[in-house]
Amino acid sequence: MSLLSVENITKTFEDTEVLKGIGFEMNQGEVLSIIGSSGSGKTTLLRCLNFLESPDTGTISVNGQLLFDASDKGKMTEADIRRNRLHFGLVFQSFNLFPQYTALENVMLAPRLLAKEQGNLKDKEEEIRSQGEELLRQMGLSDRMTNYPHQLSGGQCQRVAIARALALKPDILCFDEPTSALDPELTGEVLRVIRELATKHTTMIIVTHEMLFARDVADHVIFMDGGVIVEQGLASDVIDNPQNERTKKFLSRY
């Protein structure tokens, strides 16, 4: 059984159909890279998977559990949406860290809110802090835990954002162009962290323009254009030997 199953996802904003029947599956421990030009629907797809947008049609299932069915979306409560989001962690392009909190406080924030909602924050506080410290150590930020975002480089901020996304132990970690806001010299440190997560069989969906990285790290690649999946397959096949003319034209730029 697939870990993630996405079927017939469509999304329209006003008169623009951004997603036109997207469907794919992925297994536990796989890395999927989604490539394509700006405006092809990649970010909207990630936002739909993370329940930041509500698809017009389609279904989303994780571990065989139906999380979203557009035909029943009117029945979903805010509590349902928050619960569904726990299956996914999202790392944004521009970090989206809270400037008033330290690196450690940013990582601890979501687990603390969840524990507070469940009524056991007092019992969980020490565990949450310990986990946050361990995640920042894994990101190579043991000496930056008490720093605020404005005291960190872009690469360090993005690594804090990755630790924050991992803090709720999601089934699937999603990256939306994780290096696009970084200087080239800082890109490498973030890609190294993602590469290390892949070696630990972390299930990931990565929207990226880093083609060599996608080929080397991903198990599968999806090429999107105009709101549809034009081509998908093994990463090396799609990037080194594309079959569709639209894919060939896109990759010729790289």
C-alpha positions as CSV (number, residue, x, y, z in Angstrom):
1,M,0.0,0.0,0.0
2,S,1.3,3.5,-0.9
3,L,2.1,5.9,1.8
4,L,0.6,8.8,-0.2
5,S,-2.1,8.6,-2.8
6,V,-3.3,11.7,-4.6
7,E,-6.1,11.4,-7.2
8,N,-7.6,13.9,-9.6
9,I,-6.6,17.1,-7.8
10,T,-7.9,20.2,-9.5
11,K,-7.7,23.8,-8.3
12,T,-9.0,27.0,-9.9
13,F,-8.4,30.6,-8.7
14,E,-11.0,32.9,-10.2
15,D,-10.9,32.0,-13.9
16,T,-7.4,30.4,-13.9
17,E,-7.3,26.6,-13.6
18,V,-4.0,26.0,-11.9
19,L,-4.2,22.2,-11.3
20,K,-5.9,20.0,-13.9
21,G,-6.3,16.5,-12.5
22,I,-3.1,15.8,-10.7
23,G,-2.6,12.2,-9.5
24,F,0.4,10.2,-8.2
25,E,1.5,7.8,-5.5
26,M,4.6,7.4,-3.4
27,N,5.9,4.9,-0.9
28,Q,7.4,5.2,2.6
29,G,11.0,6.4,2.5
30,E,10.9,7.7,-1.1
31,V,12.0,11.1,-2.3
32,L,10.0,12.7,-5.0
33,S,11.2,15.8,-6.8
34,I,8.7,18.0,-8.7
35,I,10.2,20.2,-11.4
36,G,8.7,22.7,-13.9
37,S,8.6,26.3,-14.8
38,S,7.2,29.0,-12.5
39,G,3.5,29.0,-12.8
40,S,3.2,25.3,-13.6
41,G,1.2,24.6,-10.4
42,K,4.0,23.0,-8.2
43,T,3.6,25.3,-5.2
44,T,-0.2,25.1,-5.4
45,L,0.0,21.3,-5.3
46,L,2.2,21.5,-2.2
47,R,-0.3,23.9,-0.6
48,C,-3.2,21.5,-1.3
49,L,-1.3,18.6,0.2
50,N,-0.6,20.7,3.3
51,F,-4.3,21.8,3.5
52,L,-3.3,25.5,3.0
53,E,-5.6,25.4,0.0
54,S,-8.7,23.3,-0.6
55,P,-8.8,21.4,-3.9
56,D,-11.9,21.7,-6.0
57,T,-11.9,18.0,-6.8
58,G,-10.0,14.9,-5.9
59,T,-8.8,12.9,-2.9
60,I,-5.7,12.7,-0.7
61,S,-5.0,9.6,1.3
62,V,-2.1,8.8,3.7
63,N,-1.4,5.2,4.8
64,G,-4.7,4.1,3.4
65,Q,-6.6,6.8,5.4
66,L,-8.7,9.2,3.3
67,L,-7.8,12.6,4.6
68,F,-9.6,14.7,2.0
69,D,-12.4,14.1,-0.4
70,A,-13.5,17.2,-2.3
71,S,-17.0,15.9,-2.5
72,D,-17.2,16.0,1.3
73,K,-15.0,19.0,2.0
74,G,-17.9,21.1,3.4
75,K,-18.0,18.6,6.3
76,M,-14.4,19.2,7.3
77,T,-14.0,21.2,10.5
78,E,-10.9,23.4,11.5
79,A,-10.0,20.6,13.9
80,D,-10.0,18.1,11.0
81,I,-7.8,20.3,8.9
82,R,-5.3,20.8,11.8
83,R,-5.2,17.0,12.4
84,N,-4.7,16.3,8.7
85,R,-1.8,18.8,8.5
86,L,0.1,16.7,11.1
87,H,0.8,14.2,8.3
88,F,2.8,16.8,6.4
89,G,5.6,19.1,7.2
90,L,6.2,22.1,4.9
91,V,9.4,24.1,4.5
92,F,8.7,27.4,2.8
93,Q,10.9,29.3,0.3
94,S,11.3,32.3,2.6
95,F,11.8,30.4,5.9
96,N,8.7,32.0,7.6
97,L,10.3,31.9,11.0
98,F,8.8,34.0,13.8
99,P,11.2,36.9,14.3
100,Q,10.3,37.3,18.0
101,Y,11.4,33.7,18.9
102,T,14.8,32.2,19.1
103,A,15.8,29.2,16.8
104,L,14.9,26.8,19.6
105,E,11.6,28.5,20.4
106,N,10.6,28.4,16.7
107,V,11.2,24.7,16.6
108,M,9.3,24.1,19.9
109,L,6.3,26.3,19.0
110,A,4.1,23.8,17.1
111,P,4.7,20.9,19.5
112,R,3.9,23.2,22.4
113,L,0.7,24.4,20.8
114,L,-0.3,20.8,20.1
115,A,0.4,19.7,23.6
116,K,-1.5,22.6,25.0
117,E,-4.5,21.7,22.8
118,Q,-4.3,18.1,24.1
119,G,-4.1,19.4,27.7
120,N,-0.6,17.9,28.5
121,L,1.8,20.8,27.9
122,K,3.2,20.6,31.5
123,D,4.0,16.9,31.1
124,K,5.5,17.3,27.6
125,E,7.5,20.5,28.0
126,E,10.8,18.9,28.9
127,E,10.4,16.3,26.1
128,I,9.6,19.0,23.6
129,R,12.6,21.1,24.5
130,S,14.9,18.0,24.4
131,Q,13.6,17.1,20.9
132,G,14.0,20.7,19.7
133,E,17.6,20.8,20.8
134,E,18.3,17.4,19.2
135,L,16.8,18.5,15.9
136,L,18.9,21.7,15.8
137,R,22.0,19.6,16.6
138,Q,21.2,17.4,13.6
139,M,20.9,20.6,11.5
140,G,24.4,21.6,12.7
141,L,23.0,24.5,14.8
142,S,24.0,23.5,18.4
143,D,25.7,26.9,18.8
144,R,22.7,28.9,17.4
145,M,19.8,27.7,19.5
146,T,19.4,31.0,21.4
147,N,19.9,33.2,18.3
148,Y,17.0,35.1,16.8
149,P,16.3,34.8,13.0
150,H,17.9,38.2,12.3
151,Q,21.1,36.9,13.9
152,L,21.3,33.9,11.5
153,S,22.3,33.6,7.8
154,G,19.8,32.5,5.2
155,G,21.1,29.0,5.2
156,Q,20.9,28.8,9.0
157,C,17.3,30.1,8.9
158,Q,16.3,27.5,6.4
159,R,17.9,24.7,8.5
160,V,15.9,26.0,11.5
161,A,12.8,25.9,9.3
162,I,13.6,22.2,8.4
163,A,14.0,21.4,12.1
164,R,10.7,23.1,12.8
165,A,8.9,21.0,10.1
166,L,10.4,17.8,11.5
167,A,9.3,18.7,15.1
168,L,5.8,17.2,14.7
169,K,7.2,14.0,13.1
170,P,5.3,14.2,9.9
171,D,4.8,11.3,7.5
172,I,5.9,13.4,4.6
173,L,8.3,16.4,4.6
174,C,7.6,18.9,1.8
175,F,10.0,21.5,0.5
176,D,8.9,24.4,-1.7
177,E,12.1,25.6,-3.5
178,P,14.1,25.4,-0.3
179,T,17.2,27.2,-1.8
180,S,15.5,29.8,-4.0
181,A,15.9,32.6,-1.4
182,L,19.6,31.7,-0.7
183,D,22.8,33.0,-2.1
184,P,24.6,30.3,-4.1
185,E,27.2,29.8,-1.4
186,L,24.5,29.0,1.2
187,T,22.6,26.7,-1.1
188,G,25.0,23.8,-0.5
189,E,24.6,23.7,3.2
190,V,20.8,23.3,2.9
191,L,21.1,20.7,0.1
192,R,23.5,18.7,2.3
193,V,20.9,18.6,5.1
194,I,18.2,17.4,2.7
195,R,20.6,14.8,1.2
196,E,21.3,13.5,4.7
197,L,17.6,13.2,5.4
198,A,17.3,11.2,2.2
199,T,19.9,8.7,3.5
200,K,17.8,8.2,6.6
201,H,14.8,7.3,4.3
202,T,12.8,10.4,5.2
203,T,9.8,10.5,2.9
204,M,10.1,13.8,1.0
205,I,8.5,15.8,-1.8
206,I,10.9,18.5,-3.1
207,V,9.9,21.2,-5.5
208,T,13.2,22.4,-6.9
209,H,15.1,24.0,-9.7
210,E,18.3,22.2,-8.7
211,M,18.2,19.6,-11.5
212,L,21.4,17.8,-10.6
213,F,20.3,17.6,-7.0
214,A,16.9,16.2,-8.0
215,R,18.5,13.6,-10.2
216,D,21.0,12.5,-7.5
217,V,18.7,12.6,-4.4
218,A,15.2,11.8,-5.7
219,D,13.9,8.3,-6.4
220,H,11.2,9.7,-8.8
221,V,10.7,13.0,-10.6
222,I,7.5,14.6,-11.8
223,F,7.6,17.3,-14.5
224,M,4.7,19.7,-14.4
225,D,3.7,22.2,-17.0
226,G,0.4,24.1,-17.3
227,G,-1.1,22.5,-14.3
228,V,-0.7,18.9,-15.5
229,I,1.9,16.1,-15.0
230,V,3.6,15.9,-18.4
231,E,6.1,13.2,-17.5
232,Q,7.1,11.2,-14.5
233,G,9.4,8.3,-13.7
234,L,12.7,7.4,-12.2
235,A,14.8,10.5,-11.6
236,S,17.6,9.5,-13.8
237,D,15.2,8.6,-16.7
238,V,13.2,11.8,-16.6
239,I,16.2,14.1,-16.2
240,D,18.8,12.3,-18.3
241,N,16.5,10.8,-21.0
242,P,13.2,12.7,-21.1
243,Q,10.6,11.4,-23.6
244,N,8.2,14.3,-23.9
245,E,9.1,17.3,-26.0
246,R,7.9,19.7,-23.3
247,T,10.2,18.0,-20.8
248,K,13.1,18.1,-23.2
249,K,12.6,21.8,-23.9
250,F,12.4,22.6,-20.2
251,L,15.5,20.6,-19.3
252,S,17.5,22.1,-22.2
253,R,17.8,25.3,-20.2
254,Y,19.8,23.4,-17.6
